[in-house]
Amino acid sequence: MEDQQQAEPQFVAAEIQDLLLDNPDVEAFLTELARHSAAMFSTPGAEVYCGVTMLRHRSAATAASSGERALLLDELQYQFADGPCLTAAREGVQVHVADFAKDTTWPEYSRVATEQGIRSVLALPFPLSDDTAKAGLNLYSERPNGFDHAAVQRATDYVQQASKGLRLAVMIAQHSQTAANLRAALASRTVIDIATGIIIAQNQCSQAEAVELIKKASSNRNVKLREVAQAIVDHAGGGPIATHFK
């Protein structure tokens, strides 16, 4: 039994890595992570629902969920602007409500959660390296005391392992966005350079003068430089411009 407990974190880490490899898109990865988390803590006759809360620029949203039930429970909490999951993500602390019917910390949310058939929640913060974002894993159960001491410890260990995959997913997303922005900038630069060359040939002017003509047209028409440049290329019969990356 002891060997199995020692091997479990490595097993979880490997599963999370597989999820990330199979779902390089962050949104898809988080959705699979939520489903995986719900399955990990569900038992026969006692289903657990999971949502992943993301806080960015003081705004909270559910980045992924195991299903509509978890999404609703998260969003109801955001309407009150406070609750166990928001507290866990904001303050970086674990929050365990054993029974919403007896909880007085968030009475309004506890009431609506109970009305939705949910009696307990375990919310755990995801440690992220990015200071601009915070995250939390929310586990909901229809049973009072749905998470005993052993389940809380398992969830704590699980989040520590899963957070590594989440941090990596965020990094991949940031690098992908940077690369996409760079490609867009280079593509825009290409069509502007070609349009500049066309104006130079047509007007026998300098490069600076040609660029200034494009800028004035952009300002007068209130459209982007790239759109003006593409119109110039199209008028000259050049057609769509492709930027080649090697």
Secondary structure, 3 states (H helix, E strand, C coil): CHHHHHHHHHHHHHHHHHHHHHCCCHHHHHHHHHHHHHHHHCECCECEEEEEEEEECCEEEEEEECCHHHHHHHHHHHHHCCCHHHHHHHHCCCEEECCCCCCCCCHHHHHHHHHCCCCEEEEEEECCCCCCEEEEEEEEECCCCCCCHHHHHHHHHHHHHHHHHHHHHHHHHHHHHHHHHHHHHHHHHHHHHHHHHHHHHHHCCCHHHHHHHHHHHHHHHCCCHHHHHHHHHHHCCCCCCCCCCC
